Each structure stands twice: as C-alpha cells, then as structure tokens.
Amino acid sequence: MFESFNFKDFGDYAKKLRLGLKLSQGNVARMSGLSVDTLRRIEQGKVIARFDTLIILSEVYKTDLIDAYKNYSSSSILMRYYARLDKLIAMYNEETLINLRKDYEQFGKLHDNEPPIAYNSKKQFLLILDGLSEYYKGNLKKSRSLYVESMHLSNPLFSLQNYIDFQYTVLEKRILLLIALSFSDDHDLLFANHLLEHLLDSLSLNQYTSFNEKILAIKIIANISYNYHTLYEDEKALDYANRGIDFCINNHITYALANLLARKGVAQHFLKDPNCKDTLQQAVNLMIIENNHALAKKYIEITKEKYGIQLQ
C-alpha cells in the first residue's frame, strides 16, 4: 500500500511535546545524544524521522512516538476509506457509493501536493467503485474488466490465469475478493473458491494482524462456506463455517458471526446433525442482540420455508 507522511504536522506535534515538558532543543540534544540540527529539522517538517530516532525521543518525551507517527501517515487515512469500501461491499447503496466517491476525490485533491498520494492509487480506488456500480447493476463481466483494469495499475502482469504468482497489497486483496464475488454470481463457484482460498492463504493472521485484515479474512471464509453450500458440499461448508466462528471468537469479533452460525446450522441440517436447530437459533439470537431485527425475521422465515425448522 502506498504510504506517505505529513512531516510538518508531525514536526508541530513533536515541538508541542517538547515545549510541554519545558525543554529547549539544547536540553533534548543533551538528553538524547541527537544534534540540535536534527531536532530543528524534524520540528520544521523537513525530514522523516528515522526509526531509531523515534525510539530515543520516545524516552525523552515520555510518549510512544512510533505509534503516534502512524497518525501522520496517509495510510491511516486510506484505511478509513478501505473500511468504508468494505461496508459498501457488504451492503451496497448507490447514495453511499456516490458519497464515498465524492469524499475520496476531495481527499485526493488535498493530497496532490503534500504529502502526495500515488496517482495510480487514487485511480485504482475509483476504478473499484466503478466496478462495484456495474456489479450491482448486474453487469458482471463489465465489473470484472474494471477490477482487472484497476489491478493492472499496480500489477501490470496480473491476469486471471496467473493470479497465484503475485503478492498483494491491502487494496489489491479487496480487488481479488470482488473478482471472486463476481465469479460466484456468474455461477463459476469453483474458480471463485480457488481465488478466495488463495487469498485466505496469503493473509498473515497472527496477534499483529490489523483489524481490517481480520475483517477481510472473515468475509473470505463466509463466502467460501456459502459457495460450498451452493455446490452441495456440506462438509466443506461446515468446515469453513467452523473456521470462521472460531476465528471470530478467538479475536473477540462479532462481525459476520451470525451469518457464519447460520451457514453452520444449514450445513448441519443437510448432514443430519440434531444440533442444527440450536445453531440456527443462536444465529437469530445474535441478530436480535445486534438490533438487526429485520434480518432476524428474514432468517426465521427462510429457515421455516426452506428447511421446515421453526425458530423463535
């Protein structure tokens, strides 16, 4: 993911910390071993502070400057737009898409000068929004071509035949997810799951994984489980549903947990597991706890109509 830093604002922040401690630049130089010129240039926003410099100054300023530095990075802003994109993928609304495009274009204009955002990164995000718009109009092939075009901006050699040959950024992983969803809706479920399973394997899931990446993992697992359900491969659908539920619980995340419980309950139903009704009831209960009464009502109706199971 492209990343740049607002040196000036961070410099102002560092200066404010120093003055708050009633220290001169000379005092800090003596305490840290850094030169006054280095401190002056950091505060004036003329240089990017090195990692070891931030560690040293963190001791002097009694503040974790490495963590604070992230707030002055374009990537922290971009992640907010990626989070909004995730919500749009989960629940499409044309007005939401229009507002996201408008806000993102304004963000791009503000960052044309300092700090700059790569031209390709801006264009890539807008192409994704174009692809989403076509996807929800039912133009699946058109949406795919826009997703592939957006991927070519950062991965010129990418194709749907050689996708396993590349590493992907945070945004590119979302493009792959969208391509997989379009194949799912185009009834090419096996290829969709090949894409999704490769994408899942490419995620580095550990205690240091960002929240956004964890949410992405849950989306992927839920879609794989649903695709296997559609393919009547109930054991695989159950396996992935359980993986998703365990991942949610272990990471204290309720996002899509109700959906995964529903997937598990349906798979148990077809596998003749007597616990299926309890699992489906858990899914509905969680929807109600999350104040999603309309969805809970819909699940109750579908479960009775399709599987003959009456839930409360």
Secondary structure, DSSP 4 states (H G I P E B T S, - for coil): ----B-HHHHHHHHHHHHHHTT--HHHHHHHH---HHHHHHHHTT-SPPPHHHHHHHHHHHTS-HHHHHGGGBHHHHHHHHHHHHHHHHHS--HHHHHHHHHHHHHHHHHTSSSS---HHHHHHHHHHHHHHHHHHTT-HHHHHHHHHHHHHTT-TT--TTSGGG----HHHHHHHHHHHHHHHHTT-HHHHHHHHHHHHHHS--STT--HHHHHHHHHHHHHHHHHHHHTT-HHHHHHHHHHHHHHHHHTT--TTHHHHHHHHHHHHHHTT-TTHHHHHHHHHHHHHHTT-HHHHHHHHHHHHHHH-----
